[in-house]
């Protein structure tokens, strides 16, 4: 998944996505100048966030 896909899925801004990368909360890989994310890593982050909000 690229930046745009992750932002849409998580309903977050590009800046928030950058924060998640910088803080180590969302693993990523770079290819050229683009960041890519594993769908399962995005799902884990989404599940944690839902648990925090609902718990």
TIRO-2110 file (N, C-alpha, C; in Angstrom, 1 decimal):
// TIRO-2110
0.9, -1.2, 0.0, N, 1, A
0.0, 0.0, 0.0, CA, 1, A
0.9, 1.2, 0.0, C, 1, A
0.5, 2.3, -0.7, N, 2, A
1.3, 3.5, -0.7, CA, 2, A
0.6, 4.5, 0.3, C, 2, A
1.2, 5.7, 0.4, N, 3, A
0.8, 6.7, 1.3, CA, 3, A
-0.7, 7.0, 1.2, C, 3, A
-1.1, 7.3, -0.1, N, 4, A
-2.5, 7.7, -0.3, CA, 4, A
-3.5, 6.6, 0.1, C, 4, A
-3.2, 5.3, -0.2, N, 5, A
-4.0, 4.2, 0.2, CA, 5, A
-4.2, 4.1, 1.8, C, 5, A
-3.0, 4.3, 2.5, N, 6, A
-3.0, 4.2, 3.9, CA, 6, A
-3.8, 5.3, 4.5, C, 6, A
-3.6, 6.6, 4.0, N, 7, A
-4.4, 7.7, 4.5, CA, 7, A
-5.9, 7.5, 4.3, C, 7, A
-6.3, 7.0, 3.2, N, 8, A
-7.7, 6.7, 2.9, CA, 8, A
-8.2, 5.7, 3.9, C, 8, A
-7.5, 4.6, 4.0, N, 9, A
-8.0, 3.5, 4.9, CA, 9, A
-8.1, 3.9, 6.3, C, 9, A
-7.1, 4.7, 6.8, N, 10, A
-7.1, 5.0, 8.2, CA, 10, A
-7.8, 6.4, 8.5, C, 10, A
-8.2, 7.1, 7.5, N, 11, A
-8.8, 8.4, 7.6, CA, 11, A
-7.9, 9.3, 8.3, C, 11, A
-6.7, 9.4, 7.9, N, 12, A
-5.7, 10.3, 8.5, CA, 12, A
-5.1, 11.2, 7.4, C, 12, A
-4.4, 12.3, 7.9, N, 13, A
-3.7, 13.2, 7.0, CA, 13, A
-2.3, 12.6, 6.7, C, 13, A
-1.6, 13.2, 5.7, N, 14, A
-0.3, 12.8, 5.4, CA, 14, A
0.7, 13.1, 6.5, C, 14, A
0.4, 14.2, 7.2, N, 15, A
1.3, 14.5, 8.4, CA, 15, A
1.1, 13.5, 9.5, C, 15, A
-0.1, 13.1, 9.7, N, 16, A
-0.3, 12.0, 10.8, CA, 16, A
0.4, 10.7, 10.4, C, 16, A
0.3, 10.4, 9.1, N, 17, A
1.0, 9.2, 8.6, CA, 17, A
2.5, 9.4, 8.8, C, 17, A
3.1, 10.5, 8.5, N, 18, A
4.5, 10.8, 8.8, CA, 18, A
4.8, 10.6, 10.2, C, 18, A
4.0, 11.1, 11.1, N, 19, A
4.2, 10.9, 12.6, CA, 19, A
4.2, 9.4, 12.9, C, 19, A
3.3, 8.6, 12.4, N, 20, A
3.3, 7.2, 12.6, CA, 20, A
4.5, 6.5, 12.2, C, 20, A
5.1, 6.9, 11.0, N, 21, A
6.3, 6.4, 10.5, CA, 21, A
7.5, 6.8, 11.4, C, 21, A
7.6, 8.0, 11.7, N, 22, A
8.7, 8.6, 12.5, CA, 22, A
8.7, 8.0, 14.0, C, 22, A
7.5, 7.7, 14.5, N, 23, A
7.5, 7.2, 15.9, CA, 23, A
7.6, 5.7, 15.9, C, 23, A
7.7, 5.0, 14.8, N, 24, A
7.8, 3.6, 14.7, CA, 24, A
6.5, 2.8, 14.9, C, 24, A
5.4, 3.5, 14.9, N, 25, A
4.1, 2.9, 15.2, CA, 25, A
3.6, 2.1, 13.9, C, 25, A
4.2, 2.5, 12.7, N, 26, A
3.7, 1.9, 11.5, CA, 26, A
5.0, 1.5, 10.7, C, 26, A
5.3, 0.3, 10.6, N, 27, A
6.5, -0.1, 9.8, CA, 27, A
6.3, 0.2, 8.3, C, 27, A
7.4, 0.5, 7.6, N, 28, A
7.3, 0.8, 6.2, CA, 28, A
8.6, 0.5, 5.5, C, 28, A
8.5, 0.4, 4.2, N, 29, A
9.7, 0.2, 3.3, CA, 29, A
9.7, 1.3, 2.3, C, 29, A
10.9, 1.6, 1.8, N, 30, A
10.9, 2.6, 0.8, CA, 30, A
11.5, 2.0, -0.5, C, 30, A
10.9, 2.5, -1.6, N, 31, A
11.4, 2.0, -2.9, CA, 31, A
11.5, 3.3, -3.7, C, 31, A
12.7, 3.7, -4.1, N, 32, A
12.9, 5.0, -4.7, CA, 32, A
12.6, 6.1, -3.6, C, 32, A
11.7, 7.0, -4.0, N, 33, A
11.3, 8.0, -3.0, CA, 33, A
9.9, 7.8, -2.4, C, 33, A
9.4, 6.6, -2.6, N, 34, A
8.0, 6.3, -2.1, CA, 34, A
8.1, 5.4, -0.9, C, 34, A
7.1, 5.6, 0.0, N, 35, A
7.0, 4.7, 1.1, CA, 35, A
5.9, 3.7, 0.8, C, 35, A
6.1, 2.4, 1.3, N, 36, A
5.1, 1.4, 1.1, CA, 36, A
4.9, 0.7, 2.4, C, 36, A
3.6, 0.2, 2.6, N, 37, A
3.2, -0.4, 3.8, CA, 37, A
2.6, -1.8, 3.6, C, 37, A
2.8, -2.7, 4.4, N, 38, A
2.2, -4.0, 4.3, CA, 38, A
0.7, -3.9, 4.8, C, 38, A
-0.2, -4.4, 4.1, N, 39, A
-1.6, -4.3, 4.5, CA, 39, A
-1.8, -4.9, 5.9, C, 39, A
-1.1, -5.9, 6.3, N, 40, A
-1.3, -6.5, 7.6, CA, 40, A
-0.8, -5.6, 8.7, C, 40, A
0.2, -4.8, 8.4, N, 41, A
0.7, -3.8, 9.4, CA, 41, A
-0.3, -2.7, 9.6, C, 41, A
-1.0, -2.3, 8.5, N, 42, A
-2.0, -1.2, 8.6, CA, 42, A
-3.2, -1.8, 9.4, C, 42, A
-3.5, -3.0, 9.1, N, 43, A
-4.7, -3.6, 9.8, CA, 43, A
-4.4, -3.7, 11.3, C, 43, A
-3.2, -4.1, 11.7, N, 44, A
-2.8, -4.1, 13.1, CA, 44, A
-3.0, -2.8, 13.8, C, 44, A
-2.5, -1.7, 13.1, N, 45, A
-2.6, -0.4, 13.6, CA, 45, A
-4.1, 0.0, 13.7, C, 45, A
-4.9, -0.3, 12.8, N, 46, A
-6.3, 0.0, 12.8, CA, 46, A
-7.0, -0.7, 13.9, C, 46, A
-6.7, -2.0, 14.1, N, 47, A
-7.3, -2.8, 15.2, CA, 47, A
-6.9, -2.2, 16.6, C, 47, A
-5.6, -1.8, 16.7, N, 48, A
-5.2, -1.2, 18.0, CA, 48, A
-6.0, 0.1, 18.3, C, 48, A
-6.1, 0.9, 17.3, N, 49, A
-6.8, 2.2, 17.4, CA, 49, A
-8.3, 1.9, 17.8, C, 49, A
-8.9, 1.0, 17.2, N, 50, A
-10.3, 0.7, 17.5, CA, 50, A
-10.4, 0.1, 18.9, C, 50, A
-9.5, -0.7, 19.4, N, 51, A
-9.5, -1.2, 20.7, CA, 51, A
-9.3, -0.1, 21.7, C, 51, A
-8.5, 0.9, 21.5, N, 52, A
-8.2, 2.0, 22.4, CA, 52, A
-9.5, 2.9, 22.5, C, 52, A
-10.1, 3.2, 21.3, N, 53, A
-11.3, 4.0, 21.3, CA, 53, A
-12.5, 3.3, 21.9, C, 53, A
-12.6, 2.0, 21.7, N, 54, A
-13.8, 1.3, 22.2, CA, 54, A
-13.6, 0.8, 23.6, C, 54, A
-12.4, 0.6, 24.0, N, 55, A
-12.1, 0.0, 25.3, CA, 55, A
-12.2, 1.0, 26.4, C, 55, A
END
